[in-house]
Amino acid sequence: MSAKDTLSAAWTKAQKTVRQLLGQDTPLVPVIRLEGMIMSGGRNANALNLQRVEKQIERAFSIQDAPAVALLINSPGGSPVQSRLIHERIRALAVEKEKTVLAFCEDVAASGGYFLAVAGDEIFVDPATIIGSIGVINASFCFTEAMEKLGVERRVKTAGKSKLIADPFSPETDQQKKRMERLLNSVHSQFIDLVKARRGDKLKPQKGEELFDGSVFTGTEAIENGIADEIGDLRTVLKLRFGKDTRTKVFSPASQNPLSRLFGIALDGVELRAAWARFGL
């Protein structure tokens, strides 16, 4: 054993002794709260992304004596890139620290939100949780007719025939449509492969049911088709698993200052509202 390992073991033992003396020698489960729309930082300072939650994830996994790490998820989805980055960081630390990860889904764990949920070794839901939406979406507008009525002419110049993928101010061409479908299908395949790799034989679609077409399910249905494991809330499950005296410590992204929150709401309020509204919330 190296000097570093010896020092680390001694420190862990000393911490345990102190906890015993303080009457705190009970299981402590760190809880990582992952809530909101998943997107890169930029204009929305309150977005859920790796940059904003990485420190909290690392702090949660740094608790050596924790019997498990819990995820508390409530998200309608968003960026597939940020969803994967958060997922991969959680899985890498779970392997490194040899920790079981328990995912608890609240109102919604859909699309990118479900991407986060499958970072868990087990997925718990409420009977009414909206979960799934294993698909990819791209939404935009077309203003061409409005521009004609206003007498506005759109001028776009590119070097490279494939430079312009989509433009809401110009009619969509067949070539643009095919390119967008190719991109969406590629990301969708990646999502499907991840779910299959994480859930494996647990996936059991019911008769006439398709798990990967973007459908959403209630928590009860999700257990039946294998995209979730059990009905259960965080505190009840943890106390049953690790003892009635089990404590939790929640790690949430740092709160933004009032000015950042104000601008985030003003810029993205309609978009965020639409994302939640897809699931009736």
N, C-alpha and C positions, 0 to 999 in steps of 0.2 A: 504494500500500500504506500502510495506516494505521500509526501509531507502535506500536499494540498488536500488529499483525500482524508488523511488523519485529522487535519484541522477542521474540515467540513463535518466529519462524523462527530468530533468533539463539540462543535458548535450546535449541531442538531440535538445532541444529548443534553447540552446545557439549556437549550430552549425548552425541551420537554420537561426538564426538572423545574424550570421557572413556571411553566404552565401548570404543573402539578401543585406547586406551592400556592398559586393564585386561584386554584380550583377551576382552571380552564382546560383540564386534560380531557376534553371531549372532542369527538370528530368535528373537523371544520371543513366544509365543502365550499370552495370558491365558485361563485356564480358570475358568468360573463353575460351581461345584458346586450343583446343585439336587436335593436329596435329601430324601425323606420325604413325609409326608402334607401336602397343601395345605389350609390353613385359616387363618382370621383368628387373630390373636394370642390375646387373652383368656386362657382357662384354661391353654392349652398353650403354654409359652414356647418350645418347640422346633419349633413349626409352621413350615411353609414358606409365607411370604406376602411381599407386596411390602415391607412395612415392615421386615422382617428382612433382606431380600436387596438392597434398592435401592442401598445404599452400595457393596456389593461389585460390583454390576452396573456402576455408574458408574465405579468405580475400574478395572475391567477395560477398559472402553471408552476410558479416558483415556490408555492407552498408545498414543501416536501412531504409532510405527513398527511396531506389531503387524500382521503380514500377514493376520490373521483373529482372531476371537474364538470360543472353543469353549465349548459347553455340555456338562456332564457330568450326565446325568439318570438318576435312579433314584426313581420315584415312582408309587404306585398311584392317584394322583389326589386329588380332594377338592373344595374350593370352586371353582365355575366363575368366580366374581367374582375371586378372588385369582389364579386361573390366567390369566385375561385380563389383569389388571393387570400381572403379571410379563411376559407375552408382549408386551404393547404397549410396555412400557418398553424391553425388549430391541430390538424392531423400530424404535422411535423413535431410539434411540442408534445402531443399525446404519445407518440412513439419514443421520443427522446426521454421524456420523464416517466414513461411507463404508466400512464394514467388512463383510466376508463373515462370516456366522455358521455355524459347523459344529456340529451337534448329535450327541452320542454317547450312545446309550441303553444302559444297563447291564441289570440284571435285569428291570426293568419300566418302561415308559413308557406307562401306560394312562390313559384318561379324561383328567383334568386333566394328567397326566404327558405325554400325547401332545399336549395343548394347548400345553405348553411346548416340545415337540420341534419343532412346526411353526413355531416362531420361527426355526428354523435354515433356511438356504438349502439345506443338504444334511443328510440324516439318516442316520447310521451306526448299525448294530446288530450284536450278536453273533447267530450263527445261532439261539441258544436264547432270545434276548430275548423277553419277552412285551410286545406292543405293540398299540395300537389302543384298543378299548373306546370307540368314538366314540358315546357315548350319555350319558344322564343318569339318575341313580338317586336315589330317596328311600326310605329305610327307616325303619320305626317298629314299635311293638308295640301290641297291643290287650290291655288288662287287664280288660275288662268282666266276663268270667265269673269271674275271680279276685276281683273286687270284690264280686260278688253272693254268692260263697261266704263272704267275710269280713264281709258285711253292711255294706259301705261305700257311701255314696251320694255321687255326684259332683254338685257344684253350680257351674255356670259361668254368669255373666251377661255379656251383651255389648250394646253399643249399635251397631247396624249388623249386618244379617243375614249379611254375609259376613266378619265379623271373625274368626270361628273357622274356620281352614282345616282343621286336623287336631288331634284330641285323643285320645291313647292310652287315656284313661279313659272315653271315650264311644263308642258305636257310630258308625261312619262313615256319613254320609248320601250319597245319590246326588249331591247338589249339591256336597258337599265333594270327593267323588271326581272330579267333572268339573272343578272348579277346580284341583285338584292336577295332573290330566292336562294341562290347558291350560298351566299354568306349566312343567311338565316338557317339553312339546312345543315351547314357545317357546324355552327354553334349548337344547334339542337342535337346533333349526333354526339357531340362532346358531352352534353348534359346527360343524355341517355346512358352513355358508356359509364359515366361516373356513378349514376344511380345504380346501375347493374353491378358495378364493382363493389359498391358499399353495401347494397342490400342483398345481392346474390339470390339464394334460394328462398329468401323471405317473400319475394315478390310473387303474388298469386292473384292475377287479375280475375275478377268474377266473370261469369258467362256474359258474353257480349260487351265486355268492358275493355277499353283501351287505356293503358296507364300513361302512355307517352304522347298523347295527342293534344296536350294542354288542358285536359279536364281537371277540375278541382273536386275535392271530396270532403265530406265531413270527417271529423276525427274517427267516428265509429266505422265509416266506410273504409277509411285509410287502414285501419287495423285489419279489416277483413281482406283487403287486397294486398297487404304487406308493405305499404309505404310508410307505415308507422307500427309501433310494437304494442303499446299499452295505453289505457286511459289512466291518467294520473297527473296531479299537480306537483310542483317542485317540493314544497315542504313535506307533504304527506309521503311522497316516495322516498325522499332522503331519510326521513325518520324511520321508515319501515326498513330501509336497507342498512342504515348505519347506526341506529339507536335513537331513542326518543330525545336524547340530549344533544343531538347533532345541531351544530351551528352553521350558519351560512355567512359569507362575506361577498357582497355584490360589487362587481367591477363594471362600471358604466363609463362610456366615453365622457371626457371632460365637458362640462357645460360651456356653451359659448356665451360671450358677453351679450348684453341686451341689444346692442347695435347690430351685431352679426345676426342675431335671431330675427330682428326686425327686417333686415334686408333679405334674409333667407325666405321668410314668409312672403314678402312682397314679390320676390322674383319667381318663386316656385310654388306658391300656394295653389294655383289652378292645376298644375301638373301633378303635385303630390295628392291633391284631393281626388283627381281622376284615377290615380293608381290605386288608392284605397277603395274608391267607389266601385271598382270592378268586382269587388268581393262583398259588396253590400254594406260597407263600413264608411 
